[in-house]
Structure formats: C-alpha cells, structure tokens
Amino acid sequence: MTETQSIGNGIKTVRKQLDMTLADIAAATGFSVSYLSKVERNQGSLTLDAVSKICAAFDMDIIQFLSM
C-alpha cells in the first residue's frame, strides 16, 4: 500500500468514525463530493494542502491524522 492509499483509507476511516458524509466534508472543505470519493478510493491526486483542509474538517491536526 502506498502513502497516498494509506491517506485515502485513513480519511474514509476517520470520516466514518465521526459519522460524517462525503457531503459534510465537501461543505467544510470546498472540494466536490466526487473528488473526495476518488481520494477515499485512492483514485484522486492528493496534495498536502488538501489533506490539511480535510483534517480541519475533522477538527484534527494534520500531524495527529498522519500518525494514526
């Protein structure tokens, strides 16, 4: 599993743990549901800025997220 795949899987796991939908994350980040879905399925490109915005939507520090 690559780093990007780990991050995509981690995003999906945390989102479900927080009982959030892709629409919730999209509203909080400005990303489309389609983009977020691709990220979770490891099919979309992912930047550090995108991960940071998603972590902010989770009310989680990026370091905390990446150390999971």
mmJSON file of the N, C-alpha and C atoms, coordinates in Angstrom:
{"data_MODEL":{"atom_site":{
"group_PDB":["ATOM","ATOM","ATOM","ATOM","ATOM","ATOM","ATOM","ATOM","ATOM","ATOM","ATOM","ATOM","ATOM","ATOM","ATOM","ATOM","ATOM","ATOM","ATOM","ATOM","ATOM","ATOM","ATOM","ATOM","ATOM","ATOM","ATOM","ATOM","ATOM","ATOM","ATOM","ATOM","ATOM","ATOM","ATOM","ATOM","ATOM","ATOM","ATOM","ATOM","ATOM","ATOM","ATOM","ATOM","ATOM","ATOM","ATOM","ATOM","ATOM","ATOM","ATOM","ATOM","ATOM","ATOM","ATOM","ATOM","ATOM","ATOM","ATOM","ATOM","ATOM","ATOM","ATOM","ATOM","ATOM","ATOM","ATOM","ATOM","ATOM","ATOM","ATOM","ATOM","ATOM","ATOM","ATOM","ATOM","ATOM","ATOM","ATOM","ATOM","ATOM","ATOM","ATOM","ATOM","ATOM","ATOM","ATOM","ATOM","ATOM","ATOM","ATOM","ATOM","ATOM","ATOM","ATOM","ATOM","ATOM","ATOM","ATOM","ATOM","ATOM","ATOM","ATOM","ATOM","ATOM","ATOM","ATOM","ATOM","ATOM","ATOM","ATOM","ATOM","ATOM","ATOM","ATOM","ATOM","ATOM","ATOM","ATOM","ATOM","ATOM","ATOM","ATOM","ATOM","ATOM","ATOM","ATOM","ATOM","ATOM","ATOM","ATOM","ATOM","ATOM","ATOM","ATOM","ATOM","ATOM","ATOM","ATOM","ATOM","ATOM","ATOM","ATOM","ATOM","ATOM","ATOM","ATOM","ATOM","ATOM","ATOM","ATOM","ATOM","ATOM","ATOM","ATOM","ATOM","ATOM","ATOM","ATOM","ATOM","ATOM","ATOM","ATOM","ATOM","ATOM","ATOM","ATOM","ATOM","ATOM","ATOM","ATOM","ATOM","ATOM","ATOM","ATOM","ATOM","ATOM","ATOM","ATOM","ATOM","ATOM","ATOM","ATOM","ATOM","ATOM","ATOM","ATOM","ATOM","ATOM","ATOM","ATOM","ATOM","ATOM","ATOM","ATOM","ATOM","ATOM","ATOM","ATOM","ATOM","ATOM","ATOM","ATOM","ATOM"],
"id":[1,2,3,4,5,6,7,8,9,10,11,12,13,14,15,16,17,18,19,20,21,22,23,24,25,26,27,28,29,30,31,32,33,34,35,36,37,38,39,40,41,42,43,44,45,46,47,48,49,50,51,52,53,54,55,56,57,58,59,60,61,62,63,64,65,66,67,68,69,70,71,72,73,74,75,76,77,78,79,80,81,82,83,84,85,86,87,88,89,90,91,92,93,94,95,96,97,98,99,100,101,102,103,104,105,106,107,108,109,110,111,112,113,114,115,116,117,118,119,120,121,122,123,124,125,126,127,128,129,130,131,132,133,134,135,136,137,138,139,140,141,142,143,144,145,146,147,148,149,150,151,152,153,154,155,156,157,158,159,160,161,162,163,164,165,166,167,168,169,170,171,172,173,174,175,176,177,178,179,180,181,182,183,184,185,186,187,188,189,190,191,192,193,194,195,196,197,198,199,200,201,202,203,204],
"type_symbol":["N","C","C","N","C","C","N","C","C","N","C","C","N","C","C","N","C","C","N","C","C","N","C","C","N","C","C","N","C","C","N","C","C","N","C","C","N","C","C","N","C","C","N","C","C","N","C","C","N","C","C","N","C","C","N","C","C","N","C","C","N","C","C","N","C","C","N","C","C","N","C","C","N","C","C","N","C","C","N","C","C","N","C","C","N","C","C","N","C","C","N","C","C","N","C","C","N","C","C","N","C","C","N","C","C","N","C","C","N","C","C","N","C","C","N","C","C","N","C","C","N","C","C","N","C","C","N","C","C","N","C","C","N","C","C","N","C","C","N","C","C","N","C","C","N","C","C","N","C","C","N","C","C","N","C","C","N","C","C","N","C","C","N","C","C","N","C","C","N","C","C","N","C","C","N","C","C","N","C","C","N","C","C","N","C","C","N","C","C","N","C","C","N","C","C","N","C","C","N","C","C","N","C","C"],
"label_atom_id":["N","CA","C","N","CA","C","N","CA","C","N","CA","C","N","CA","C","N","CA","C","N","CA","C","N","CA","C","N","CA","C","N","CA","C","N","CA","C","N","CA","C","N","CA","C","N","CA","C","N","CA","C","N","CA","C","N","CA","C","N","CA","C","N","CA","C","N","CA","C","N","CA","C","N","CA","C","N","CA","C","N","CA","C","N","CA","C","N","CA","C","N","CA","C","N","CA","C","N","CA","C","N","CA","C","N","CA","C","N","CA","C","N","CA","C","N","CA","C","N","CA","C","N","CA","C","N","CA","C","N","CA","C","N","CA","C","N","CA","C","N","CA","C","N","CA","C","N","CA","C","N","CA","C","N","CA","C","N","CA","C","N","CA","C","N","CA","C","N","CA","C","N","CA","C","N","CA","C","N","CA","C","N","CA","C","N","CA","C","N","CA","C","N","CA","C","N","CA","C","N","CA","C","N","CA","C","N","CA","C","N","CA","C","N","CA","C","N","CA","C","N","CA","C","N","CA","C","N","CA","C","N","CA","C","N","CA","C"],
"label_alt_id":[null,null,null,null,null,null,null,null,null,null,null,null,null,null,null,null,null,null,null,null,null,null,null,null,null,null,null,null,null,null,null,null,null,null,null,null,null,null,null,null,null,null,null,null,null,null,null,null,null,null,null,null,null,null,null,null,null,null,null,null,null,null,null,null,null,null,null,null,null,null,null,null,null,null,null,null,null,null,null,null,null,null,null,null,null,null,null,null,null,null,null,null,null,null,null,null,null,null,null,null,null,null,null,null,null,null,null,null,null,null,null,null,null,null,null,null,null,null,null,null,null,null,null,null,null,null,null,null,null,null,null,null,null,null,null,null,null,null,null,null,null,null,null,null,null,null,null,null,null,null,null,null,null,null,null,null,null,null,null,null,null,null,null,null,null,null,null,null,null,null,null,null,null,null,null,null,null,null,null,null,null,null,null,null,null,null,null,null,null,null,null,null,null,null,null,null,null,null,null,null,null,null,null,null],
"label_comp_id":["MET","MET","MET","THR","THR","THR","GLU","GLU","GLU","THR","THR","THR","GLN","GLN","GLN","SER","SER","SER","ILE","ILE","ILE","GLY","GLY","GLY","ASN","ASN","ASN","GLY","GLY","GLY","ILE","ILE","ILE","LYS","LYS","LYS","THR","THR","THR","VAL","VAL","VAL","ARG","ARG","ARG","LYS","LYS","LYS","GLN","GLN","GLN","LEU","LEU","LEU","ASP","ASP","ASP","MET","MET","MET","THR","THR","THR","LEU","LEU","LEU","ALA","ALA","ALA","ASP","ASP","ASP","ILE","ILE","ILE","ALA","ALA","ALA","ALA","ALA","ALA","ALA","ALA","ALA","THR","THR","THR","GLY","GLY","GLY","PHE","PHE","PHE","SER","SER","SER","VAL","VAL","VAL","SER","SER","SER","TYR","TYR","TYR","LEU","LEU","LEU","SER","SER","SER","LYS","LYS","LYS","VAL","VAL","VAL","GLU","GLU","GLU","ARG","ARG","ARG","ASN","ASN","ASN","GLN","GLN","GLN","GLY","GLY","GLY","SER","SER","SER","LEU","LEU","LEU","THR","THR","THR","LEU","LEU","LEU","ASP","ASP","ASP","ALA","ALA","ALA","VAL","VAL","VAL","SER","SER","SER","LYS","LYS","LYS","ILE","ILE","ILE","CYS","CYS","CYS","ALA","ALA","ALA","ALA","ALA","ALA","PHE","PHE","PHE","ASP","ASP","ASP","MET","MET","MET","ASP","ASP","ASP","ILE","ILE","ILE","ILE","ILE","ILE","GLN","GLN","GLN","PHE","PHE","PHE","LEU","LEU","LEU","SER","SER","SER","MET","MET","MET"],
"label_asym_id":["A","A","A","A","A","A","A","A","A","A","A","A","A","A","A","A","A","A","A","A","A","A","A","A","A","A","A","A","A","A","A","A","A","A","A","A","A","A","A","A","A","A","A","A","A","A","A","A","A","A","A","A","A","A","A","A","A","A","A","A","A","A","A","A","A","A","A","A","A","A","A","A","A","A","A","A","A","A","A","A","A","A","A","A","A","A","A","A","A","A","A","A","A","A","A","A","A","A","A","A","A","A","A","A","A","A","A","A","A","A","A","A","A","A","A","A","A","A","A","A","A","A","A","A","A","A","A","A","A","A","A","A","A","A","A","A","A","A","A","A","A","A","A","A","A","A","A","A","A","A","A","A","A","A","A","A","A","A","A","A","A","A","A","A","A","A","A","A","A","A","A","A","A","A","A","A","A","A","A","A","A","A","A","A","A","A","A","A","A","A","A","A","A","A","A","A","A","A","A","A","A","A","A","A"],
"label_entity_id":["1","1","1","1","1","1","1","1","1","1","1","1","1","1","1","1","1","1","1","1","1","1","1","1","1","1","1","1","1","1","1","1","1","1","1","1","1","1","1","1","1","1","1","1","1","1","1","1","1","1","1","1","1","1","1","1","1","1","1","1","1","1","1","1","1","1","1","1","1","1","1","1","1","1","1","1","1","1","1","1","1","1","1","1","1","1","1","1","1","1","1","1","1","1","1","1","1","1","1","1","1","1","1","1","1","1","1","1","1","1","1","1","1","1","1","1","1","1","1","1","1","1","1","1","1","1","1","1","1","1","1","1","1","1","1","1","1","1","1","1","1","1","1","1","1","1","1","1","1","1","1","1","1","1","1","1","1","1","1","1","1","1","1","1","1","1","1","1","1","1","1","1","1","1","1","1","1","1","1","1","1","1","1","1","1","1","1","1","1","1","1","1","1","1","1","1","1","1","1","1","1","1","1","1"],
"label_seq_id":[1,1,1,2,2,2,3,3,3,4,4,4,5,5,5,6,6,6,7,7,7,8,8,8,9,9,9,10,10,10,11,11,11,12,12,12,13,13,13,14,14,14,15,15,15,16,16,16,17,17,17,18,18,18,19,19,19,20,20,20,21,21,21,22,22,22,23,23,23,24,24,24,25,25,25,26,26,26,27,27,27,28,28,28,29,29,29,30,30,30,31,31,31,32,32,32,33,33,33,34,34,34,35,35,35,36,36,36,37,37,37,38,38,38,39,39,39,40,40,40,41,41,41,42,42,42,43,43,43,44,44,44,45,45,45,46,46,46,47,47,47,48,48,48,49,49,49,50,50,50,51,51,51,52,52,52,53,53,53,54,54,54,55,55,55,56,56,56,57,57,57,58,58,58,59,59,59,60,60,60,61,61,61,62,62,62,63,63,63,64,64,64,65,65,65,66,66,66,67,67,67,68,68,68],
"pdbx_PDB_ins_code":[null,null,null,null,null,null,null,null,null,null,null,null,null,null,null,null,null,null,null,null,null,null,null,null,null,null,null,null,null,null,null,null,null,null,null,null,null,null,null,null,null,null,null,null,null,null,null,null,null,null,null,null,null,null,null,null,null,null,null,null,null,null,null,null,null,null,null,null,null,null,null,null,null,null,null,null,null,null,null,null,null,null,null,null,null,null,null,null,null,null,null,null,null,null,null,null,null,null,null,null,null,null,null,null,null,null,null,null,null,null,null,null,null,null,null,null,null,null,null,null,null,null,null,null,null,null,null,null,null,null,null,null,null,null,null,null,null,null,null,null,null,null,null,null,null,null,null,null,null,null,null,null,null,null,null,null,null,null,null,null,null,null,null,null,null,null,null,null,null,null,null,null,null,null,null,null,null,null,null,null,null,null,null,null,null,null,null,null,null,null,null,null,null,null,null,null,null,null,null,null,null,null,null,null],
"Cartn_x":[0.844,0.0,0.895,0.599,1.397,0.93,1.722,1.362,0.015,-0.206,-1.473,-2.634,-2.465,-3.53,-3.807,-2.773,-2.954,-3.73,-3.419,-4.111,-5.568,-5.817,-7.204,-8.012,-7.431,-8.118,-8.326,-7.327,-7.427,-8.526,-8.638,-9.693,-11.057,-11.24,-12.525,-12.814,-11.809,-11.985,-12.38,-11.641,-11.94,-13.306,-13.619,-14.919,-16.055,-15.935,-16.977,-17.024,-15.86,-15.826,-16.52,-16.397,-17.019,-18.465,-18.945,-20.311,-20.574,-19.598,-19.715,-19.897,-20.595,-20.771,-19.751,-19.629,-18.773,-19.29,-20.602,-21.202,-20.806,-20.721,-20.292,-18.866,-17.993,-16.595,-16.485,-17.263,-17.258,-17.675,-18.701,-19.177,-18.113,-17.386,-16.382,-15.087,-14.792,-13.512,-13.613,-14.781,-14.928,-14.599,-14.211,-13.945,-15.264,-15.286,-16.507,-16.603,-17.826,-18.055,-17.334,-17.363,-16.708,-15.203,-14.557,-13.121,-12.834,-13.601,-13.377,-13.582,-14.573,-14.82,-13.622,-13.076,-11.905,-10.713,-10.534,-9.433,-9.588,-10.791,-11.024,-10.807,-11.063,-10.882,-9.486,-8.623,-7.231,-7.109,-8.029,-8.002,-7.763,-7.754,-7.557,-6.197,-5.698,-4.419,-4.675,-3.69,-3.855,-2.656,-2.926,-1.852,-1.847,-0.76,-0.672,-1.723,-1.97,-2.997,-4.373,-4.66,-5.949,-6.087,-5.036,-5.071,-5.283,-4.624,-4.759,-6.203,-6.836,-8.236,-9.177,-8.921,-9.76,-9.587,-8.361,-8.116,-8.821,-8.818,-9.518,-11.013,-11.565,-12.983,-13.24,-12.231,-12.329,-12.041,-11.661,-11.226,-10.045,-9.094,-7.949,-6.687,-5.631,-4.346,-3.802,-3.156,-2.633,-1.589,-0.794,0.198,-0.501,-1.552,-2.345,-2.905,-3.436,-4.009,-2.94,-1.817,-0.774,-0.094,-0.203,0.422,-0.515,-1.697,-2.669,-2.287],
"Cartn_y":[-1.171,0.0,1.241,2.202,3.429,4.422,5.47,6.521,7.136,7.41,8.012,7.085,5.799,4.853,4.825,4.875,4.899,6.134,7.267,8.506,8.436,7.943,7.8,6.891,5.77,4.842,5.473,6.227,6.893,7.941,8.687,9.698,9.041,7.963,7.262,6.723,6.151,5.59,6.661,7.773,8.848,9.448,9.661,10.229,9.367,8.071,7.166,7.158,7.203,7.246,8.499,9.599,10.855,10.968,9.914,9.885,11.061,11.306,12.381,11.773,12.491,12.066,12.781,12.305,12.996,14.415,14.583,15.912,16.836,16.3,17.098,17.61,16.722,17.093,18.069,17.836,18.734,20.148,20.247,21.556,22.269,21.514,22.101,22.476,21.788,21.997,22.761,22.732,23.331,22.369,21.142,20.119,19.484,18.924,18.247,16.863,16.373,15.019,14.022,14.276,13.396,13.305,14.438,14.446,13.672,13.953,13.277,11.773,11.377,9.952,9.306,9.991,9.461,9.347,10.338,10.305,9.085,8.873,7.73,6.401,6.36,5.129,5.058,5.997,6.025,6.221,7.001,7.267,8.735,9.589,11.009,11.449,12.516,13.061,13.832,13.85,14.416,15.287,16.518,17.421,17.557,18.076,18.322,19.349,20.336,21.341,20.683,19.744,19.048,18.239,17.544,16.76,17.687,18.829,19.799,20.292,20.592,21.05,19.956,18.737,17.616,17.405,17.492,17.355,18.463,19.668,20.777,20.475,19.854,19.469,18.414,17.597,16.591,17.189,18.469,19.135,18.374,18.051,17.232,17.86,17.853,18.333,17.348,17.862,17.002,16.005,16.44,15.541,14.401,14.728,13.705,12.702,13.205,12.325,11.428,12.016,11.245,10.225,10.419,9.464,8.318,8.315,7.24,5.958],
"Cartn_z":[0.0,0.0,0.0,-0.882,-0.95,0.104,0.296,1.255,0.902,-0.39,-0.818,-0.516,-0.728,-0.42,1.068,1.883,3.328,3.751,3.147,3.491,3.051,1.857,1.376,2.278,2.651,3.552,4.926,5.39,6.685,6.698,5.613,5.514,5.618,4.896,4.936,6.336,6.971,8.314,9.317,9.325,10.277,9.987,8.717,8.348,8.889,8.735,9.232,10.762,11.411,12.874,13.402,12.662,13.066,12.581,11.925,11.4,10.455,9.576,8.592,7.207,6.37,4.983,4.103,2.885,1.932,1.705,1.725,1.554,2.707,3.923,5.072,4.862,4.424,4.206,3.04,1.993,0.84,1.249,2.075,2.524,3.363,4.149,5.042,4.315,3.217,2.537,1.218,0.615,-0.711,-1.838,-1.49,-2.502,-2.92,-4.105,-4.56,-3.924,-3.825,-3.323,-4.229,-5.516,-6.486,-6.214,-5.993,-5.698,-4.423,-3.378,-2.1,-2.212,-2.98,-3.197,-3.89,-4.88,-5.582,-4.636,-3.774,-2.802,-1.9,-1.38,-0.497,-1.2,-2.507,-3.284,-3.898,-3.477,-3.936,-5.437,-6.001,-7.437,-7.757,-6.742,-6.967,-6.479,-7.094,-6.622,-5.334,-4.49,-3.163,-2.837,-2.415,-2.019,-0.502,0.015,1.449,1.87,1.021,1.309,1.406,0.525,0.554,1.841,2.222,3.461,4.653,4.631,5.709,5.832,4.706,4.72,5.215,4.81,5.248,6.752,7.225,8.673,9.446,8.914,9.574,9.66,8.623,8.649,9.72,9.998,11.055,12.428,12.461,13.69,14.291,13.392,13.761,13.174,13.925,13.449,12.419,11.394,10.328,10.872,11.838,12.433,13.155,13.865,14.557,13.558,12.447,11.422,10.805,10.428,9.747,10.669,11.965,12.886,13.257,12.712,13.013,12.315],
"occupancy":[1.0,1.0,1.0,1.0,1.0,1.0,1.0,1.0,1.0,1.0,1.0,1.0,1.0,1.0,1.0,1.0,1.0,1.0,1.0,1.0,1.0,1.0,1.0,1.0,1.0,1.0,1.0,1.0,1.0,1.0,1.0,1.0,1.0,1.0,1.0,1.0,1.0,1.0,1.0,1.0,1.0,1.0,1.0,1.0,1.0,1.0,1.0,1.0,1.0,1.0,1.0,1.0,1.0,1.0,1.0,1.0,1.0,1.0,1.0,1.0,1.0,1.0,1.0,1.0,1.0,1.0,1.0,1.0,1.0,1.0,1.0,1.0,1.0,1.0,1.0,1.0,1.0,1.0,1.0,1.0,1.0,1.0,1.0,1.0,1.0,1.0,1.0,1.0,1.0,1.0,1.0,1.0,1.0,1.0,1.0,1.0,1.0,1.0,1.0,1.0,1.0,1.0,1.0,1.0,1.0,1.0,1.0,1.0,1.0,1.0,1.0,1.0,1.0,1.0,1.0,1.0,1.0,1.0,1.0,1.0,1.0,1.0,1.0,1.0,1.0,1.0,1.0,1.0,1.0,1.0,1.0,1.0,1.0,1.0,1.0,1.0,1.0,1.0,1.0,1.0,1.0,1.0,1.0,1.0,1.0,1.0,1.0,1.0,1.0,1.0,1.0,1.0,1.0,1.0,1.0,1.0,1.0,1.0,1.0,1.0,1.0,1.0,1.0,1.0,1.0,1.0,1.0,1.0,1.0,1.0,1.0,1.0,1.0,1.0,1.0,1.0,1.0,1.0,1.0,1.0,1.0,1.0,1.0,1.0,1.0,1.0,1.0,1.0,1.0,1.0,1.0,1.0,1.0,1.0,1.0,1.0,1.0,1.0,1.0,1.0,1.0,1.0,1.0,1.0],
"B_iso_or_equiv":[0.0,0.0,0.0,0.0,0.0,0.0,0.0,0.0,0.0,0.0,0.0,0.0,0.0,0.0,0.0,0.0,0.0,0.0,0.0,0.0,0.0,0.0,0.0,0.0,0.0,0.0,0.0,0.0,0.0,0.0,0.0,0.0,0.0,0.0,0.0,0.0,0.0,0.0,0.0,0.0,0.0,0.0,0.0,0.0,0.0,0.0,0.0,0.0,0.0,0.0,0.0,0.0,0.0,0.0,0.0,0.0,0.0,0.0,0.0,0.0,0.0,0.0,0.0,0.0,0.0,0.0,0.0,0.0,0.0,0.0,0.0,0.0,0.0,0.0,0.0,0.0,0.0,0.0,0.0,0.0,0.0,0.0,0.0,0.0,0.0,0.0,0.0,0.0,0.0,0.0,0.0,0.0,0.0,0.0,0.0,0.0,0.0,0.0,0.0,0.0,0.0,0.0,0.0,0.0,0.0,0.0,0.0,0.0,0.0,0.0,0.0,0.0,0.0,0.0,0.0,0.0,0.0,0.0,0.0,0.0,0.0,0.0,0.0,0.0,0.0,0.0,0.0,0.0,0.0,0.0,0.0,0.0,0.0,0.0,0.0,0.0,0.0,0.0,0.0,0.0,0.0,0.0,0.0,0.0,0.0,0.0,0.0,0.0,0.0,0.0,0.0,0.0,0.0,0.0,0.0,0.0,0.0,0.0,0.0,0.0,0.0,0.0,0.0,0.0,0.0,0.0,0.0,0.0,0.0,0.0,0.0,0.0,0.0,0.0,0.0,0.0,0.0,0.0,0.0,0.0,0.0,0.0,0.0,0.0,0.0,0.0,0.0,0.0,0.0,0.0,0.0,0.0,0.0,0.0,0.0,0.0,0.0,0.0,0.0,0.0,0.0,0.0,0.0,0.0],
"pdbx_formal_charge":[null,null,null,null,null,null,null,null,null,null,null,null,null,null,null,null,null,null,null,null,null,null,null,null,null,null,null,null,null,null,null,null,null,null,null,null,null,null,null,null,null,null,null,null,null,null,null,null,null,null,null,null,null,null,null,null,null,null,null,null,null,null,null,null,null,null,null,null,null,null,null,null,null,null,null,null,null,null,null,null,null,null,null,null,null,null,null,null,null,null,null,null,null,null,null,null,null,null,null,null,null,null,null,null,null,null,null,null,null,null,null,null,null,null,null,null,null,null,null,null,null,null,null,null,null,null,null,null,null,null,null,null,null,null,null,null,null,null,null,null,null,null,null,null,null,null,null,null,null,null,null,null,null,null,null,null,null,null,null,null,null,null,null,null,null,null,null,null,null,null,null,null,null,null,null,null,null,null,null,null,null,null,null,null,null,null,null,null,null,null,null,null,null,null,null,null,null,null,null,null,null,null,null,null],
"auth_seq_id":[1,1,1,2,2,2,3,3,3,4,4,4,5,5,5,6,6,6,7,7,7,8,8,8,9,9,9,10,10,10,11,11,11,12,12,12,13,13,13,14,14,14,15,15,15,16,16,16,17,17,17,18,18,18,19,19,19,20,20,20,21,21,21,22,22,22,23,23,23,24,24,24,25,25,25,26,26,26,27,27,27,28,28,28,29,29,29,30,30,30,31,31,31,32,32,32,33,33,33,34,34,34,35,35,35,36,36,36,37,37,37,38,38,38,39,39,39,40,40,40,41,41,41,42,42,42,43,43,43,44,44,44,45,45,45,46,46,46,47,47,47,48,48,48,49,49,49,50,50,50,51,51,51,52,52,52,53,53,53,54,54,54,55,55,55,56,56,56,57,57,57,58,58,58,59,59,59,60,60,60,61,61,61,62,62,62,63,63,63,64,64,64,65,65,65,66,66,66,67,67,67,68,68,68],
"auth_comp_id":["MET","MET","MET","THR","THR","THR","GLU","GLU","GLU","THR","THR","THR","GLN","GLN","GLN","SER","SER","SER","ILE","ILE","ILE","GLY","GLY","GLY","ASN","ASN","ASN","GLY","GLY","GLY","ILE","ILE","ILE","LYS","LYS","LYS","THR","THR","THR","VAL","VAL","VAL","ARG","ARG","ARG","LYS","LYS","LYS","GLN","GLN","GLN","LEU","LEU","LEU","ASP","ASP","ASP","MET","MET","MET","THR","THR","THR","LEU","LEU","LEU","ALA","ALA","ALA","ASP","ASP","ASP","ILE","ILE","ILE","ALA","ALA","ALA","ALA","ALA","ALA","ALA","ALA","ALA","THR","THR","THR","GLY","GLY","GLY","PHE","PHE","PHE","SER","SER","SER","VAL","VAL","VAL","SER","SER","SER","TYR","TYR","TYR","LEU","LEU","LEU","SER","SER","SER","LYS","LYS","LYS","VAL","VAL","VAL","GLU","GLU","GLU","ARG","ARG","ARG","ASN","ASN","ASN","GLN","GLN","GLN","GLY","GLY","GLY","SER","SER","SER","LEU","LEU","LEU","THR","THR","THR","LEU","LEU","LEU","ASP","ASP","ASP","ALA","ALA","ALA","VAL","VAL","VAL","SER","SER","SER","LYS","LYS","LYS","ILE","ILE","ILE","CYS","CYS","CYS","ALA","ALA","ALA","ALA","ALA","ALA","PHE","PHE","PHE","ASP","ASP","ASP","MET","MET","MET","ASP","ASP","ASP","ILE","ILE","ILE","ILE","ILE","ILE","GLN","GLN","GLN","PHE","PHE","PHE","LEU","LEU","LEU","SER","SER","SER","MET","MET","MET"],
"auth_asym_id":["A","A","A","A","A","A","A","A","A","A","A","A","A","A","A","A","A","A","A","A","A","A","A","A","A","A","A","A","A","A","A","A","A","A","A","A","A","A","A","A","A","A","A","A","A","A","A","A","A","A","A","A","A","A","A","A","A","A","A","A","A","A","A","A","A","A","A","A","A","A","A","A","A","A","A","A","A","A","A","A","A","A","A","A","A","A","A","A","A","A","A","A","A","A","A","A","A","A","A","A","A","A","A","A","A","A","A","A","A","A","A","A","A","A","A","A","A","A","A","A","A","A","A","A","A","A","A","A","A","A","A","A","A","A","A","A","A","A","A","A","A","A","A","A","A","A","A","A","A","A","A","A","A","A","A","A","A","A","A","A","A","A","A","A","A","A","A","A","A","A","A","A","A","A","A","A","A","A","A","A","A","A","A","A","A","A","A","A","A","A","A","A","A","A","A","A","A","A","A","A","A","A","A","A"],
"auth_atom_id":["N","CA","C","N","CA","C","N","CA","C","N","CA","C","N","CA","C","N","CA","C","N","CA","C","N","CA","C","N","CA","C","N","CA","C","N","CA","C","N","CA","C","N","CA","C","N","CA","C","N","CA","C","N","CA","C","N","CA","C","N","CA","C","N","CA","C","N","CA","C","N","CA","C","N","CA","C","N","CA","C","N","CA","C","N","CA","C","N","CA","C","N","CA","C","N","CA","C","N","CA","C","N","CA","C","N","CA","C","N","CA","C","N","CA","C","N","CA","C","N","CA","C","N","CA","C","N","CA","C","N","CA","C","N","CA","C","N","CA","C","N","CA","C","N","CA","C","N","CA","C","N","CA","C","N","CA","C","N","CA","C","N","CA","C","N","CA","C","N","CA","C","N","CA","C","N","CA","C","N","CA","C","N","CA","C","N","CA","C","N","CA","C","N","CA","C","N","CA","C","N","CA","C","N","CA","C","N","CA","C","N","CA","C","N","CA","C","N","CA","C","N","CA","C","N","CA","C","N","CA","C","N","CA","C","N","CA","C"],
"pdbx_PDB_model_num":[1,1,1,1,1,1,1,1,1,1,1,1,1,1,1,1,1,1,1,1,1,1,1,1,1,1,1,1,1,1,1,1,1,1,1,1,1,1,1,1,1,1,1,1,1,1,1,1,1,1,1,1,1,1,1,1,1,1,1,1,1,1,1,1,1,1,1,1,1,1,1,1,1,1,1,1,1,1,1,1,1,1,1,1,1,1,1,1,1,1,1,1,1,1,1,1,1,1,1,1,1,1,1,1,1,1,1,1,1,1,1,1,1,1,1,1,1,1,1,1,1,1,1,1,1,1,1,1,1,1,1,1,1,1,1,1,1,1,1,1,1,1,1,1,1,1,1,1,1,1,1,1,1,1,1,1,1,1,1,1,1,1,1,1,1,1,1,1,1,1,1,1,1,1,1,1,1,1,1,1,1,1,1,1,1,1,1,1,1,1,1,1,1,1,1,1,1,1,1,1,1,1,1,1]
}}}
